[in-house]
């Protein structure tokens, strides 16, 4: 029977996570055009908790007790802090600026994984990350502007926070099950973002509630896949394929919002896909 290396398991989980996040972000973009963004963020995680509640009740609350509550809370604090910075800068930057800065996240994760977990940084992973980031720059470079001033730095500040959240998740996988981590992410972020949502609260319509419930399903699936990826392989081994998210988002933008891909988008997408294919082949040859 063919044995698939753990790194490829992790890569496959991360690709699935990226596709689910692309679908999720499409829904959230639709709803964020109608409601305050911070309320959208709260309801997105709260809806995830609602969606998962039947499973929690079925197996019992005790099955979802974390072995380290403080770790779960710290992850919620760090992730919420990243979201606050992200939403502070979002109205002042173009989507191209936001996307380019956001893709510095995998680099922070790779550096953090080497420092925090002592993961061996194979040269192929660095090369793949560099090529993938180059692909992102090819996509967004022609659209970049110098407008935004210090808001660029605020957005950049969110990237290491999201990377820290991913590294904390990696640490949590050593003691808690994937479903426990996902449930507590919804709990902690819902608690921490509720005070931010209340001052600008607008009651959702029935259609908007249905969109939020759909986002709750997609968000839970996306985070489950991402957590499974971090459990299956080194954090650094799975980060290169994060650059494929640009491809998924470009596709959804075209299908849903009629955003026609430019030549630079197509060229950058090919570079990203090439880097991902190459690192996947290299990791498949590495000992499990």
Secondary structure, 3 states (H helix, E strand, C coil): CCCCCHHHHHHHHHHHHHHHHHHHHHHHHHHHCCCCHHHHHHHHHHHHHHHHHHHHHHHCHHHHCCCCHHHHHHHHHHHHHHHHHHHHHHCCCCHHHHHHHHCCHHHHHHHHHHHHHCCCCCHHHHHHHHHHHHHHHHHHHHHCCCCCCCHHHHHHHHHHHHHHHHHHHHHHCCCCCHHHHHHHHHHHHHHHHHHHHHCCCCCCCHHHHHHHHHHHHHHHHHHHHHHHHHHHCCHHHHHHHHHHHHHHHHHHHHHHHCCCCCHHHHHHHHHHHHHHHHHHHHHHCCCC
